[in-house]
């Protein structure tokens, strides 16, 4: 049934194969991003982003659940082809990727991201994703569309990204198979690094709830009319951490009275259609410098 109105008014056919009926939409528990407007249709719930100064019209769509197949990778590829069937797959500024992980609530998930373009249209590049959560014999399906993440103000790498908080809020009714905090800490154990052109951050996470951190950042100051001084600031810390679902709390040994709270998720990402996978850890915290939220991506070093 063609009832969901997508970006630029293009009608995309509903994911009808194997669906359990409109009632399955009530099984989604989530918090819409601030300012986003939910609209319910007979075959889906669409969260529309507010109009911004970038003229970007993004959305997140929750589809009726369907019966899971034998292979989640095949399922998510089939759903992507159904939802975005009026688009052609392209290579954009941001690399296309596949993501897989396990939530603290115990459901496995898989995500496919790809650049899109309307054939014979205005040639504007867009970016779509399909997210699938495996709930026993059922699949929960969520899609999204925006501009390329490098310039998007909805799912942006440089601007706003609403996906992390939406993901952390996501739950499902009648699902009660959580993974223990200790098992999640065992999976998180190791060395994680995040490196940019001017900064580096390194975390050693132990399964017993202890951590060691080291960070360095470069800045420049003019020493004279013909000389620039490069300054490297280094920071070190040790402490403990605890997990409660997606919430993570860091407690420094030097400042135990002021624990730092944040959000986390651990995933694997592939840029070659699943041939190889890279371990990723994302930690979202409030900066002590400017009071804003930032999500730092870390890759496993060992």
N, C-alpha and C positions, 0 to 999 in steps of 0.2 A: 504494500500500500504506500503510495508516494505522497507523504504528508510532511516530511521534514524539509524545511527551507534552509538551504545552506548559503554560504558566502556568495554574494552577488546575485542572490535569488535563484541559484541553480538547484533544481530538484534532483535529489539523489535517492535511489530506491532504498527502501528499508531492508534491514537484514532479516529476511523472512524465514530462511531455511532453518528448520529445527527449533524455532523459537517456542517458548513455553507459554506465550500469551502476554497481554498487556499487564496482567497482575504482577509479573516478575519485575516490573519497574519499581514496585514498592519494596523490593528487597535491597535496593541501594540505599546506603546511609552515607551522606557526604555533606560538606559545607561548601557552598558556592563561593568563588572568589569575591572579594569586596567589589560591589558595583555591578556584578554580573547578574543578568536577569534570567531566571529559569522559566521556560515555557513547556508545558506538557502536551504532547500529541498522543494519538492512539498507539503509535509504534515507537515512541522515544521521548526523552526529555532533553531539550536543548538549552544550554546555558549560553546566553549571548553576552559578549563583552561590551562594556560601555563604549560609546564613540569617543575616540581620542583625536589628538591633533595630528596623528600619523595617517588618518584615513584607513586604518586597519580594522577589518571586521572579522573577529575571531569567534570561534565557538567550541564548546565541549558538548558532546552528545552521548547520552547514556541510552543504550539499546536494550530491548528485551533480551533476556538470557536465552541461550540455545544449548542444545545437547553437545557435549564435548566429543571430539573425535579421538582417534588413536594417537594423534601426534599434534601437540600444541603448536609447533612451528607451522605445520600445514594449515591448522585452523586459522592462525592469525594472518597468514598470507591469503587464504581464501576470503576472510572477512575484509581485508584491505581491498582486494579486487572488487568486492561487492559494493562497499561503501563509496569508493572513489572511482567507480567504473567510467565516469564521464571524463576523467583526467588521464593524461599520459604521464608515465613515470619519467623523471628527469634527474640529472645531477646538478645540485644547486651549490650555493656558496658554502653551506654547511653539509658535511658528509652525511650521507644516508647511513642508517645504523639499525641494529637490532639489539634489544636489551632483554635480559631475563633476571629473575630474582625470586626470593621468597620473603613474604611479609612476616612480621612478628605474629600476625594472626594465623599464620600457617597456610595461607593460600599462595600457590605458585603463580607468577605472572610473567607475561611476555609482551614486548612492545616492539612495534615496527614503525620506523620513521623514514619518510621519503619525500623528496622534492616533487612537486606536481605542476602540471601546466595544462590549460584547456586547449586542446587541439583547435587550430583555426580561430582562436580567441584573441585576447589582447596581448598574449605572450608574456603576461606577468607571471613570474615564478612564485609559487606558494609552497607550503610545507604541511604535510598531513601526517597523522599518526593513528595507529590502532593499538589499544591497550586491552589485553585479555587477561582476566583472572580466572584460575581454575578452581571451581568450588565443587569438588567431587565430580559428579557426572555432568555438571553444568558449567557453562562459560558465561562470565559477565563481560560485556563488551562496551568499551568506551572509545570514542574517536574524537579527534580535534583537528582544527585547521587554522593556519595563520600565515603571515609572511615568513620569509626565511628567518630562522632564529638569530642570525647576526643582526637583523634590523627589526625584529618583532618586539612589540611592547606587551605581548601576551605570553608567549613562550620563548622569551628572549635570552640570549647568552650575554648580552651587554646591557639590555634594559630590563624591564620587569618580566619575571617568569612566575606565573601563577600555579604552575603544575606542582611544585613540591608541596605546598600547603594543601592543595586539593588532594593530592595523593595521600598525605599523612592523615587526612580526615576520613578517607574512604574505608568503609566497613560494609558488611553484608549481614542481613538478618538471618537468624537460624544457623549461623556459622560459628562453631565453637571448637576450634582445633588449634589453639595458640602454640607457638614455639616458645620454650622457656628462655628467659633472659640469659641463662648460662650457655645454652646452645648458640644463641646469637653472638655472645661474647667469644665463644670458641671460633665461630666463623670469622669474626672481626679481627682476631689475633694476628699480629704481624706488623710489618713496617709499611707505612703509607706516606707518600710524598706528593706535594703539589708545588710545581715550579712554574714561574712566569719569567718575563724578561728582567724584572727588577726585584723579585721576591721569591723566597723558597720557604716551604713549611714541611716539617717532618714529624710524624707521630709514630711512636712504638706502642701498640696496644697489646696488653697481656690478657690472657683468658681469666686471670684472677682479679680483674678489675683495676689493675694498675696501668698507668701510662707514663711515658716520657716524651717530651716535646722539645723541638728546637726550630727556631725560625730566624730568617735573616732577610733584611730589606736594604736596598741601595737607594741613596738619595744624593743629590748634587748641590753644592754651594759654591758661589763665586768667591774665590780667594783674592783675586786681583783682576785688573782689566784684561789680562791675557791668560788667566789660569782658573781652572775649575777644579774644585776639590770633590772627589768621590768619597762618600761616607757610607760605611756598611754598619747597620745596627743589627745586633744579634740578641736573641731572647732564648732562654732555656727554662724548662719547668718540669716538675714531676708531681704526680698526684694520683687520684683515683677517679674512676668513672663508673656510672651505673646506668642501666637501661630499663625503661618501662615502656614497652611498645616501641613507638618511634621516638619517644623522648629520651634524650641523653643528658646526663648531668656530670659536669667536670668539677672536681673539688681539688684545688691546688693545695699542696702541702704547706705553702707559705701563706695561704689565705683561706683557711678552712671555714671561716665564717661567711664567706661570700661565694657560694657555688655558682657555676655558670651553666645555664640551661640552654638546650638547643634541640635540634631535630636531626635525625640521621636516616640514611638508607644505604644498603650495600647491594650492588648489582654487578652483573657482568655485561660488557658491551662488545659488540662485534661490528667491524666496518667492512667485512668481506663476506657478507651473507651467511655468517655462522661457521666459517672455516676455522677462525681463531677467535678467542675471547680474552678480554682484558678485565681484570678485577677493578672495580671502582667503589669508592666510599665517598658519600656526600654528607657534609656536616653543615647545617644551617644554624648560624648564631648571630647575635646582635653585637655589632662592633663596639668596643670600648672607646673607640676614637670619635666616631660621629653618631653613634646610637642607631645606625641603620642595620637592617638584616642583610647578611651576605651568606651565600651558599658556596662553600669551597669544595671543588672536586679533587679527590686524591686517588692516585693509582698505587697499586700494591708493588712495593719494591722487593719484598721477600716475605 
